[in-house]
Amino acid sequence: MNIIIPMAGMGKRMRPHTLTTPKPMLPVAGKPIVQRLVEDIAKVVDEPIDEIAFVIGNFGKKTEQGLLQIAESVGAKGSIHYQLEALGTAHAILCAGEALTGKVVVAYADTLFKADFKLDSTKDGIIWVNRVNNPEQFGVVKLQGDGSIEGFYEKPEKFVSDLAIIGIYYFKDGGYLKEQLQYLLDQKITTGGEYGITDGLQNMMKQGTAFHTETVTEWLDCGNKDATVETNRRVLELVQDKETLLHPNSDIDDAIIIEPCFIAESVQLRNVVIGPWVSVGKNTVISNSIIKNSIIQNDTLIENQIIENSMIGNDVSLRAKAKSFSLGDFNQLEE
């Protein structure tokens, strides 16, 4: 089984945080979004993962090394591929064409999920979906009587289905998928000026591929600051009995920690109330503050604050009075 993760987007809705860090590498409950995605897929496919192909932009060697380590953490080989032009989802997948062999999962790295199914890898293809209350805002699938997919519909104005595509796909034959996506590029078949995976899926169905669905129990968005803070909250709740969230090499003095919280190594807490639903990155120092429902990254200094529903980046110095922040890396706020 191979996994392809297209993640070359600019992450504009997450600025300023994505000015210095690719969105899939932002932390949720102490791990990069893309790492949690990979770990959750590994549980669902329930078979060895041979290769994880990351399709990125010009993110730098540090990010590339981090991605390779994520692949290694689930026993897979990691590979780096580049999409330097935003030509669409089908084009992004083809950038990792060498990994399109055998069984393949394609997963976009801006969403997390909770699922209780095991993937049936004997099916031609499986689209992972989630039931939503507002299907007109999503791409949805309509099912036939036998449970297979009849068609794909992008943001339908009239009700077609409430099964929204979450951006994770399984294909039994990666080589055939590669042929179909290459056909789009060769014939210059685009939607909205981009080569889209949905056009490839429609063509595969016309030629006899039977797609089915699996429904996740939760779909967690990481598209903007508020959504990512909310996802951090939910992930902390889900993993609090499964992961060590309080690093033993943290320095805590006169602090109240209201679980669930993630406290990384070498964090210093002095006269603080932290939590619930707070993640604090390594080497961060917090004093005389109350913080809840927030993500604070590495090497940051916070003093005399009351903070809620916030994201604070790396190497930040924060001493100004405010209650809610979306503060990127290397900023200083002081009175």
C-alpha positions in Angstrom: 0.0 0.0 0.0 1.3 3.5 -1.0 0.0 6.8 0.3 0.2 10.0 -1.7 -0.3 13.3 0.2 -0.6 16.4 -2.0 0.3 19.4 0.2 1.8 22.0 -2.0 -0.8 24.7 -1.3 0.1 28.1 0.1 -2.3 27.8 3.1 -3.5 31.4 2.6 -6.4 31.1 5.0 -3.9 30.1 7.8 -1.7 33.2 7.4 0.4 34.4 9.2 1.2 30.9 10.5 1.8 29.5 7.0 4.3 32.3 6.1 7.0 30.3 7.8 5.5 26.8 8.2 3.6 24.7 5.7 0.0 24.3 6.9 0.2 20.4 7.2 3.2 20.9 9.5 1.4 23.0 12.0 0.9 21.2 15.3 -2.3 19.7 16.6 -2.1 18.2 20.1 1.7 18.1 19.8 2.0 16.5 16.4 2.0 18.0 12.8 -1.4 17.8 11.1 0.1 15.6 8.4 1.6 13.2 11.0 -1.8 12.6 12.6 -3.4 12.1 9.2 -0.8 9.5 8.3 -1.2 7.7 11.6 -5.0 7.6 11.3 -4.9 6.3 7.7 -2.4 3.5 8.8 -5.0 2.3 11.4 -7.8 2.2 8.8 -5.9 0.4 6.0 -4.8 -2.2 8.4 -1.9 -3.5 6.3 1.8 -2.5 5.8 2.4 0.9 4.2 5.3 0.7 1.7 5.8 4.3 0.7 4.4 7.7 1.6 4.9 10.2 -1.2 4.6 13.9 -0.1 3.9 16.4 -2.9 5.1 19.8 -1.7 6.2 23.2 -2.9 9.6 24.8 -2.2 9.3 24.2 1.6 13.0 23.7 2.4 15.2 20.9 3.6 14.0 21.0 7.2 10.4 20.4 6.3 11.4 17.7 3.8 13.4 15.9 6.5 10.5 16.1 8.9 8.2 14.5 6.4 10.6 11.7 5.8 10.7 11.1 9.5 6.9 11.0 9.6 6.9 8.2 7.0 9.6 6.3 9.0 7.5 6.5 12.1 4.8 4.3 10.5 7.4 1.9 9.0 7.2 3.3 5.5 9.7 4.8 3.0 9.2 8.5 2.5 9.6 10.3 -0.8 9.5 14.0 -1.7 7.9 15.3 -5.0 7.4 18.8 -6.1 4.4 20.7 -7.5 5.7 24.2 -8.3 2.7 25.3 -10.3 -0.9 25.2 -8.9 -2.5 23.2 -11.8 -5.0 21.3 -9.8 -5.5 18.1 -7.8 -5.0 15.6 -10.7 -1.7 17.3 -11.6 -0.6 17.2 -8.0 -1.1 13.5 -7.7 0.7 12.9 -11.0 3.7 14.8 -9.6 4.2 11.6 -7.4 3.6 9.3 -10.4 6.3 6.9 -9.4 4.3 6.0 -6.3 1.1 5.3 -8.4 1.5 1.5 -8.4 -0.5 -1.2 -6.8 -2.9 -0.2 -4.0 -2.9 3.6 -3.3 -4.5 6.0 -0.9 -4.6 9.7 -1.9 -5.2 12.0 1.1 -5.2 15.8 1.1 -3.4 17.1 4.2 -5.8 19.8 5.4 -8.2 17.5 7.2 -8.3 15.0 10.0 -10.9 12.3 10.7 -12.1 9.7 13.1 -13.2 6.3 11.7 -14.3 2.9 13.0 -14.1 1.0 9.7 -11.4 -1.2 8.2 -10.7 -0.6 4.5 -11.9 -3.3 2.1 -9.0 -3.2 -0.3 -10.7 -5.7 -2.7 -13.0 -2.9 -4.0 -12.0 -0.9 -7.1 -12.1 2.3 -5.3 -13.4 3.9 -2.1 -14.3 7.5 -1.4 -14.3 8.5 2.2 -17.3 10.7 3.1 -19.0 12.4 6.0 -22.6 13.2 6.4 -23.1 17.0 6.5 -26.0 19.4 7.2 -25.0 21.8 4.4 -24.2 19.7 1.4 -24.5 22.6 -1.0 -21.1 23.8 0.3 -19.2 20.6 -0.6 -18.5 18.1 -3.3 -20.9 15.2 -2.7 -21.5 11.7 -4.0 -24.9 10.1 -4.9 -25.3 6.3 -4.3 -27.0 3.7 -6.4 -29.2 1.0 -4.8 -26.3 -1.4 -4.6 -24.2 1.1 -2.6 -21.9 2.0 -5.4 -21.4 5.7 -6.4 -23.7 6.9 -9.2 -22.0 10.3 -9.6 -20.1 13.2 -8.2 -21.6 16.6 -7.7 -19.8 19.8 -6.8 -21.7 22.1 -4.4 -25.1 21.2 -5.8 -27.7 24.0 -5.5 -30.5 21.4 -5.2 -30.3 18.5 -2.8 -28.6 15.5 -4.3 -26.9 13.8 -1.3 -25.6 14.7 2.2 -22.4 12.6 1.7 -19.6 15.1 1.5 -16.2 14.0 0.1 -13.5 14.6 2.7 -10.5 14.4 0.4 -9.3 10.8 1.0 -9.5 8.2 -1.7 -8.5 4.5 -2.1 -7.7 2.9 -5.5 -7.0 -0.8 -6.0 -4.9 -0.1 -9.1 -2.7 3.0 -8.8 -1.3 2.4 -12.3 -4.8 2.7 -13.8 -5.4 5.9 -11.9 -2.2 7.3 -13.3 -3.3 6.6 -16.8 -6.7 8.3 -16.3 -5.2 11.4 -14.7 -2.5 11.6 -17.5 -5.3 11.5 -20.0 -6.8 14.7 -18.5 -3.5 16.5 -19.0 -2.9 15.1 -22.4 -6.4 16.1 -23.6 -6.3 19.4 -21.6 -9.5 18.5 -19.8 -10.0 21.1 -17.0 -12.6 22.4 -14.6 -12.3 26.0 -13.5 -8.9 26.1 -15.3 -7.4 23.2 -13.2 -6.9 19.5 -13.7 -9.2 17.9 -11.1 -9.3 14.5 -9.7 -13.1 14.4 -9.9 -12.9 14.5 -13.7 -10.6 11.5 -13.6 -13.0 9.6 -11.3 -16.0 10.3 -13.6 -14.1 9.0 -16.6 -13.0 5.9 -14.6 -16.7 5.2 -13.8 -17.7 5.5 -17.4 -15.1 2.8 -18.2 -16.5 0.4 -15.5 -14.7 1.3 -12.3 -17.1 0.7 -9.3 -16.5 3.3 -6.5 -18.0 2.8 -3.1 -18.0 4.9 0.1 -16.9 4.6 3.7 -18.3 7.0 6.2 -16.1 8.6 8.8 -17.6 9.3 12.3 -15.9 12.7 12.5 -14.4 15.1 10.0 -12.0 17.6 11.6 -11.1 20.7 9.6 -7.8 22.5 9.7 -8.6 25.2 7.1 -8.3 28.4 9.2 -7.2 29.5 12.7 -10.5 28.9 14.5 -11.1 25.5 12.8 -7.6 24.4 13.7 -8.0 25.5 17.4 -11.2 23.6 17.5 -9.6 20.5 15.9 -6.8 20.7 18.5 -9.5 20.6 21.2 -11.2 17.6 19.8 -7.9 15.7 19.1 -6.8 16.3 22.7 -10.1 14.8 23.9 -9.7 11.8 21.6 -6.0 10.9 22.5 -5.8 11.9 26.2 -6.1 8.2 27.3 -3.9 6.9 24.5 -0.9 9.3 24.3 1.5 10.8 26.9 0.5 14.5 26.7 2.6 15.8 29.6 6.3 15.4 28.9 8.3 14.3 31.9 11.0 16.8 31.0 8.9 19.9 31.6 9.5 22.3 34.5 6.2 23.1 36.2 6.0 25.3 39.4 2.9 26.6 41.0 0.7 25.7 37.9 -2.7 24.3 37.5 -3.2 22.2 34.4 -6.8 21.4 33.5 -6.8 18.4 31.2 -6.7 17.6 28.4 -3.5 19.6 27.5 -0.3 18.8 25.6 2.8 20.1 27.3 6.0 19.4 25.3 9.6 18.8 26.6 11.5 21.7 28.2 8.4 23.8 28.8 8.5 26.1 31.8 5.3 27.0 33.6 5.3 29.5 36.4 2.2 30.7 38.3 -0.2 29.7 35.5 -3.5 28.1 34.8 -3.3 26.1 31.6 -6.3 24.4 30.0 -8.5 22.9 29.1 -7.6 22.2 25.5 -4.2 23.8 25.3 -1.1 22.6 23.4 2.3 24.1 24.3 5.4 23.5 22.2 8.9 22.7 23.4 11.1 25.3 25.1 8.2 27.7 25.6 8.1 29.7 28.8 4.8 30.9 30.3 4.4 32.8 33.5 1.6 34.7 35.4 -1.0 33.8 32.8 -4.3 32.0 32.2 -4.6 30.2 28.9 -7.3 27.9 27.5 -8.4 26.4 24.2 -5.2 27.5 22.3 -2.2 26.3 20.4 1.2 27.8 21.4 4.3 26.6 19.4 8.0 26.3 20.2 10.5 28.7 21.8 7.9 31.3 22.8 7.7 33.6 25.8 4.4 34.6 27.4 4.0 36.7 30.4 1.0 38.3 32.2 -1.7 37.1 29.8 -5.3 35.9 29.7 -5.6 34.0 26.4 -8.4 32.0 24.8 -9.1 30.6 21.3 -5.7 31.6 20.0 -2.8 30.4 17.9 0.7 31.7 18.7 3.7 30.7 16.6 7.3 30.0 17.2 9.9 32.4 18.7 7.2 34.8 19.9 7.5 37.2 22.8 4.1 38.2 24.1 3.6 40.7 26.9 0.8 42.9 25.6 -2.7 42.9 26.9 -5.2 41.1 24.7 -7.5 38.1 24.9 -7.4 36.4 21.5 -4.5 36.1 19.1 -3.5 34.7 15.7 0.1 35.6 16.0 2.8 34.2 13.6 6.4 33.4 14.1 9.1 35.8 15.3 6.7 38.5 16.5 7.0 40.6 19.7 4.1 42.3 21.4 5.0 44.3 24.5 3.4 47.2 26.3 
